[in-house]
Amino acid sequence: MNCKKFYDANYVFESKEIPKCSCGGTIKPDVVLYEEGLDDNTIMNSIKVILNADVLIVAGTSLTVYPASGLINYYRGNKLVLINRDAIPFDYKANLVINESLGKVFENLEI
């Protein structure tokens, strides 16, 4: 977290204790953890892509945590698919709602 040096997953998984960087800092995974903010570049790029999307598939989220949950409001298309185990407040906006776990949905896809 100090120097932003990258370590692959194997290094982290093979660590006996909290993984440390060669600079002495703690290694943080390259993911956004709960209550961490998204950087402005990620938000702006997401908005741009969603504004221009022909189809938007949102899967595995209740859409209750901001700012990511607000991104659905930028979609201007007419093919919105929501896949979530439980009903969510945005279901009324969707053209297709699948109330099932992602595991079951993906195991039934034929590619």
N, CA, C and O of each residue as an XYZ file, in Angstrom:
444
protein
N       0.822     -1.189      0.000
C       0.000      0.000      0.000
C       0.868      1.255      0.000
O       0.391      2.338     -0.340
N       2.126      1.119      0.375
C       3.024      2.287      0.409
C       3.534      2.656     -0.979
O       3.383      3.794     -1.422
N       4.137      1.686     -1.662
C       4.814      1.981     -2.924
C       4.021      1.550     -4.154
O       4.417      1.860     -5.277
N       2.912      0.845     -3.964
C       2.026      0.386     -5.050
C       2.650     -0.697     -5.924
O       2.190     -0.925     -7.043
N       3.685     -1.362     -5.434
C       4.308     -2.447     -6.186
C       3.299     -3.584     -6.338
O       2.522     -3.860     -5.424
N       3.318     -4.236     -7.493
C       2.369     -5.316     -7.777
C       2.946     -6.666     -7.361
O       4.112     -6.967     -7.616
N       2.107     -7.469     -6.717
C       2.438     -8.849     -6.379
C       1.312     -9.731     -6.896
O       0.138     -9.385     -6.762
N       1.664    -10.865     -7.483
C       0.616    -11.744     -7.995
C      -0.058    -12.518     -6.861
O       0.416    -12.530     -5.725
N      -1.167    -13.155     -7.197
C      -1.979    -13.864     -6.201
C      -1.194    -14.982     -5.528
O      -1.378    -15.220     -4.334
N      -0.331    -15.670     -6.256
C       0.443    -16.767     -5.652
C       1.303    -16.280     -4.497
O       1.401    -16.948     -3.467
N       1.921    -15.127     -4.662
C       2.753    -14.582     -3.589
C       1.911    -14.353     -2.333
O       2.330    -14.681     -1.223
N       0.727    -13.792     -2.523
C      -0.159    -13.501     -1.397
C      -0.641    -14.795     -0.751
O      -0.598    -14.928      0.472
N      -1.100    -15.754     -1.562
C      -1.629    -17.011     -1.029
C      -0.564    -17.837     -0.316
O      -0.869    -18.550      0.640
N       0.665    -17.746     -0.767
C       1.742    -18.534     -0.171
C       2.361    -17.881      1.059
O       3.203    -18.488      1.721
N       1.959    -16.660      1.371
C       2.491    -15.977      2.553
C       1.971    -16.645      3.816
O       0.795    -16.998      3.904
N       2.839    -16.814      4.773
C       2.464    -17.454      6.038
C       1.708    -16.495      6.953
O       0.885    -16.921      7.763
N       1.987    -15.209      6.823
C       1.338    -14.177      7.633
C       0.775    -13.115      6.691
O       0.633    -13.361      5.494
N       0.459    -11.947      7.219
C      -0.016    -10.849      6.374
C       1.083    -10.534      5.372
O       2.213    -10.245      5.766
N       0.768    -10.586      4.072
C       1.808    -10.373      3.063
C       2.395     -8.961      3.128
O       1.667     -7.972      3.202
N       3.730     -8.894      3.097
C       4.447     -7.624      3.156
C       5.238     -7.405      1.879
O       5.749     -8.346      1.271
N       5.326     -6.163      1.493
C       6.097     -5.749      0.324
C       7.568     -5.639      0.696
O       7.915     -5.567      1.875
N       8.426     -5.626     -0.311
C       9.856     -5.447     -0.060
C      10.148     -4.075      0.547
O      11.205     -3.882      1.148
N       9.225     -3.119      0.397
C       9.408     -1.792      1.004
C       8.978     -1.778      2.467
O       9.187     -0.787      3.168
N       8.366     -2.895      2.939
C       7.917     -2.986      4.317
C       6.429     -2.750      4.499
O       5.878     -3.018      5.566
N       5.784     -2.254      3.467
C       4.344     -1.982      3.548
C       3.508     -3.244      3.397
O       4.009     -4.295      2.995
N       2.224     -3.123      3.727
C       1.291     -4.232      3.582
C       0.836     -4.316      2.128
O       0.604     -3.294      1.482
N       0.711     -5.535      1.621
C       0.224     -5.746      0.254
C      -1.296     -5.779      0.282
O      -1.897     -6.513      1.066
N      -1.905     -4.982     -0.573
C      -3.360     -4.915     -0.681
C      -3.775     -5.498     -2.027
O      -3.133     -5.221     -3.040
N      -4.833     -6.300     -2.055
C      -5.284     -6.844     -3.339
C      -5.773     -5.731     -4.264
O      -6.214     -4.677     -3.807
N      -5.690     -5.977     -5.551
C      -6.108     -5.000     -6.557
C      -7.616     -5.097     -6.780
O      -8.081     -5.378     -7.885
N      -8.361     -4.861     -5.714
C      -9.820     -4.852     -5.750
C     -10.283     -3.684     -4.886
O      -9.531     -3.165     -4.061
N     -11.520     -3.286     -5.090
C     -12.104     -2.247     -4.245
C     -12.805     -2.948     -3.098
O     -13.746     -3.714     -3.303
N     -12.342     -2.679     -1.895
C     -12.912     -3.293     -0.710
C     -14.102     -2.466     -0.215
O     -14.248     -1.297     -0.572
N     -14.936     -3.078      0.596
C     -16.123     -2.412      1.122
C     -15.737     -1.092      1.792
O     -14.780     -1.028      2.563
N     -16.490     -0.059      1.487
C     -16.324      1.311      1.989
C     -15.130      2.045      1.384
O     -14.845      3.169      1.797
N     -14.422      1.451      0.420
C     -13.383      2.169     -0.309
C     -14.026      2.859     -1.500
O     -14.959      2.331     -2.106
N     -13.528      4.027     -1.827
C     -14.041      4.749     -2.985
C     -13.428      4.256     -4.281
O     -12.321      3.717     -4.297
N     -14.163      4.449     -5.367
C     -13.623      4.174     -6.696
C     -12.920      5.432     -7.184
O     -13.357      6.542     -6.880
N     -11.841      5.272     -7.933
C     -11.149      6.450     -8.431
C     -11.968      7.108     -9.548
O     -12.773      6.453    -10.209
N     -11.750      8.401     -9.745
C     -12.529      9.179    -10.708
C     -12.434      8.621    -12.122
O     -13.421      8.632    -12.857
N     -11.262      8.136    -12.511
C     -11.079      7.594    -13.852
C     -11.964      6.370    -14.073
O     -12.561      6.218    -15.139
N     -12.050      5.505    -13.078
C     -12.898      4.311    -13.173
C     -14.355      4.712    -13.310
O     -15.074      4.148    -14.136
N     -14.802      5.670    -12.520
C     -16.198      6.127    -12.584
C     -16.495      6.741    -13.948
O     -17.504      6.405    -14.569
N     -15.640      7.626    -14.414
C     -15.883      8.311    -15.695
C     -15.887      7.326    -16.864
O     -16.731      7.429    -17.753
N     -14.957      6.380    -16.871
C     -14.934      5.376    -17.936
C     -16.173      4.487    -17.885
O     -16.714      4.116    -18.927
N     -16.622      4.147    -16.686
C     -17.821      3.321    -16.537
C     -19.042      4.048    -17.074
O     -19.858      3.457    -17.781
N     -19.171      5.316    -16.745
C     -20.309      6.105    -17.233
C     -20.300      6.167    -18.752
O     -21.340      6.000    -19.389
N     -19.139      6.406    -19.329
C     -19.019      6.503    -20.794
C     -19.445      5.202    -21.470
O     -20.189      5.218    -22.450
N     -18.974      4.095    -20.948
C     -19.314      2.795    -21.540
C     -20.808      2.498    -21.379
O     -21.455      2.038    -22.320
N     -21.349      2.759    -20.197
C     -22.764      2.471    -19.945
C     -23.662      3.358    -20.808
O     -24.674      2.883    -21.324
N     -23.314      4.631    -20.973
C     -24.100      5.534    -21.821
C     -24.198      5.027    -23.258
O     -25.206      5.250    -23.929
N     -23.160      4.353    -23.728
C     -23.111      3.895    -25.120
C     -23.464      2.423    -25.303
O     -23.379      1.903    -26.416
N     -23.853      1.751    -24.239
C     -24.129      0.310    -24.315
C     -25.465      0.037    -25.005
O     -26.451      0.735    -24.767
N     -25.487     -0.980    -25.858
C     -26.730     -1.445    -26.477
C     -27.505     -2.333    -25.520
O     -28.735     -2.304    -25.484
N     -26.765     -3.129    -24.739
C     -27.344     -4.046    -23.767
C     -26.567     -3.862    -22.464
O     -25.345     -3.715    -22.477
N     -27.281     -3.870    -21.346
C     -26.613     -3.811    -20.052
C     -27.083     -4.986    -19.218
O     -28.276     -5.144    -18.959
N     -26.132     -5.808    -18.801
C     -26.427     -6.954    -17.941
C     -25.790     -6.667    -16.583
O     -24.574     -6.501    -16.479
N     -26.615     -6.611    -15.559
C     -26.157     -6.372    -14.193
C     -26.431     -7.650    -13.420
O     -27.570     -8.113    -13.357
N     -25.381     -8.225    -12.830
C     -25.544     -9.543    -12.222
C     -24.924     -9.598    -10.832
O     -23.836     -9.073    -10.597
N     -25.637    -10.242     -9.922
C     -25.098    -10.558     -8.613
C     -24.971     -9.390     -7.662
O     -24.077     -9.375     -6.816
N     -25.843     -8.418     -7.785
C     -25.787     -7.271     -6.878
C     -27.183     -6.776     -6.552
O     -28.088     -6.838     -7.384
N     -27.346     -6.287     -5.342
C     -28.631     -5.714     -4.931
C     -28.743     -4.251     -5.360
O     -29.790     -3.629     -5.179
N     -27.679     -3.708     -5.921
C     -27.622     -2.306     -6.356
C     -27.963     -1.343     -5.227
O     -28.726     -0.396     -5.418
N     -27.399     -1.588     -4.062
C     -27.657     -0.714     -2.924
C     -26.416      0.037     -2.447
O     -26.528      0.924     -1.601
N     -25.236     -0.297     -2.971
C     -24.001      0.340     -2.527
C     -23.525      1.325     -3.600
O     -23.286      0.952     -4.749
N     -23.398      2.583     -3.193
C     -22.946      3.626     -4.114
C     -21.432      3.758     -4.053
O     -20.837      3.442     -3.023
N     -20.793      4.214     -5.121
C     -21.377      4.803     -6.313
C     -21.751      3.800     -7.393
O     -22.446      4.159     -8.344
N     -21.314      2.565     -7.273
C     -21.566      1.594     -8.342
C     -23.059      1.434     -8.623
O     -23.453      1.300     -9.781
N     -23.882      1.445     -7.597
C     -25.318      1.242     -7.810
C     -25.948      2.375     -8.620
O     -26.957      2.158     -9.290
N     -25.386      3.551     -8.574
C     -25.927      4.667     -9.339
C     -25.599      4.609    -10.816
O     -26.201      5.326    -11.614
N     -24.650      3.764    -11.190
C     -24.244      3.692    -12.597
C     -25.367      3.207    -13.504
O     -25.400      3.569    -14.680
N     -26.280      2.405    -12.991
C     -27.390      1.899    -13.803
C     -28.234      3.051    -14.352
O     -28.863      2.912    -15.400
N     -28.249      4.179    -13.652
C     -29.046      5.329    -14.087
C     -28.512      5.988    -15.353
O     -29.212      6.796    -15.964
N     -27.304      5.666    -15.753
C     -26.729      6.214    -16.975
C     -27.100      5.411    -18.215
O     -26.856      5.864    -19.333
N     -27.671      4.255    -18.044
C     -28.029      3.407    -19.188
C     -29.199      4.023    -19.927
O     -30.224      4.330    -19.319
N     -29.058      4.209    -21.234
C     -30.091      4.816    -22.071
C     -30.713      3.825    -23.054
O     -31.638      4.176    -23.786
N     -30.220      2.611    -23.073
C     -30.732      1.609    -24.002
C     -32.050      1.023    -23.534
O     -32.624      1.452    -22.533
N     -32.516      0.030    -24.282
C     -33.798     -0.605    -23.947
C     -33.667     -2.117    -23.793
O     -34.625     -2.858    -24.013
N     -32.486     -2.562    -23.418
C     -32.247     -3.989    -23.198
C     -31.487     -4.156    -21.890
O     -30.281     -4.406    -21.893
N     -32.190     -4.020    -20.780
C     -31.584     -4.139    -19.457
C     -31.929     -5.495    -18.872
O     -33.100     -5.864    -18.775
N     -30.899     -6.233    -18.484
C     -31.068     -7.558    -17.887
C     -30.516     -7.508    -16.469
O     -29.372     -7.107    -16.255
N     -31.328     -7.913    -15.506
C     -30.896     -7.971    -14.114
C     -30.927     -9.418    -13.646
O     -31.951    -10.094    -13.739
N     -29.793     -9.880    -13.145
C     -29.686    -11.240    -12.620
C     -29.280    -11.138    -11.157
O     -28.177    -10.694    -10.839
N     -30.165    -11.544    -10.285
C     -29.872    -11.514     -8.855
C     -30.740    -12.548     -8.167
O     -31.882    -12.769     -8.571
N     -30.225    -13.166     -7.163
C     -30.970    -14.199     -6.443
C     -32.297    -13.663     -5.919
O     -33.311    -14.360     -5.971
N     -32.298    -12.434     -5.415
C     -33.489    -11.837     -4.827
C     -33.987    -10.676     -5.686
O     -33.225    -10.106     -6.466
N     -35.245    -10.334     -5.543
C     -35.795     -9.161     -6.213
C     -35.078     -7.916     -5.695
O     -34.687     -7.857     -4.530
N     -34.908     -6.920     -6.569
C     -34.259     -5.672     -6.186
C     -35.116     -4.498     -6.654
O     -35.969     -4.671     -7.525
N     -34.904     -3.309     -6.093
C     -35.739     -2.158     -6.434
C     -35.698     -1.746     -7.907
O     -36.607     -1.053     -8.364
N     -34.688     -2.145     -8.652
C     -34.576     -1.760    -10.054
C     -35.256     -2.745    -11.003
O     -35.251     -2.528    -12.215
N     -35.833     -3.809    -10.483
C     -36.451     -4.827    -11.345
C     -37.468     -4.237    -12.310
O     -37.585     -4.704    -13.443
N     -38.199     -3.225    -11.884
C     -39.242     -2.640    -12.742
C     -38.667     -1.972    -13.990
O     -39.389     -1.786    -14.970
N     -37.383     -1.608    -13.973
C     -36.740     -0.970    -15.121
C     -36.232     -1.979    -16.150
O     -35.913     -1.613    -17.281
N     -36.161     -3.240    -15.756
C     -35.504     -4.252    -16.595
C     -36.438     -4.843    -17.635
O     -37.646     -4.948    -17.419
N     -35.862     -5.229    -18.765
C     -36.586     -5.959    -19.799
C     -36.614     -7.439    -19.474
O     -37.527     -8.155    -19.884
N     -35.613     -7.896    -18.739
C     -35.541     -9.291    -18.318
C     -34.970     -9.342    -16.910
O     -33.905     -8.786    -16.640
N     -35.686    -10.013    -16.016
C     -35.236    -10.215    -14.641
C     -35.106    -11.713    -14.412
O     -36.042    -12.471    -14.666
N     -33.944    -12.137    -13.930
C     -33.723    -13.530    -13.599
C     -33.407    -13.591    -12.109
O     -32.332    -13.174    -11.678
N     -34.348    -14.113    -11.328
C     -34.141    -14.253     -9.884
C     -33.622    -15.652     -9.590
O     -34.380    -16.577     -9.296
N     -32.304    -15.773     -9.681
C     -31.622    -17.049     -9.470
C     -30.186    -16.735     -9.100
O     -29.701    -15.640     -9.387
N     -29.501    -17.668     -8.472
C     -28.091    -17.450     -8.147
C     -27.272    -17.439     -9.434
O     -27.623    -18.092    -10.418
N     -26.188    -16.695     -9.408
C     -25.322    -16.636    -10.593
C     -24.783    -18.009    -10.960
O     -24.656    -18.336    -12.140
N     -24.469    -18.807     -9.958
C     -23.969    -20.156    -10.229
C     -24.944    -20.955    -11.066
O     -24.545    -21.594    -12.039
N     -26.213    -20.930    -10.704
C     -27.218    -21.675    -11.468
C     -27.414    -21.100    -12.854
O     -27.571    -21.847    -13.820
N     -27.406    -19.775    -12.965
C     -27.569    -19.147    -14.276
C     -26.422    -19.537    -15.193
O     -26.654    -19.948    -16.330
N     -25.174    -19.415    -14.711
C     -24.034    -19.697    -15.557
C     -23.881    -21.174    -15.877
O     -23.400    -21.512    -16.959
N     -24.271    -22.061    -14.981
C     -24.148    -23.495    -15.291
C     -25.151    -23.928    -16.358
O     -24.986    -24.980    -16.975
N     -26.187    -23.120    -16.577
C     -27.173    -23.438    -17.597
C     -26.958    -22.720    -18.918
O     -27.741    -22.907    -19.850
N     -25.917    -21.905    -19.023
C     -25.622    -21.230    -20.272
C     -24.945    -22.188    -21.249
O     -24.081    -22.977    -20.865
N     -25.336    -22.110    -22.474
C     -24.675    -22.888    -23.526
C     -23.877    -21.940    -24.381
O     -24.422    -21.035    -25.013
N     -22.593    -22.155    -24.393
C     -21.717    -21.260    -25.163
C     -21.092    -22.024    -26.298
O     -20.318    -21.459    -27.071
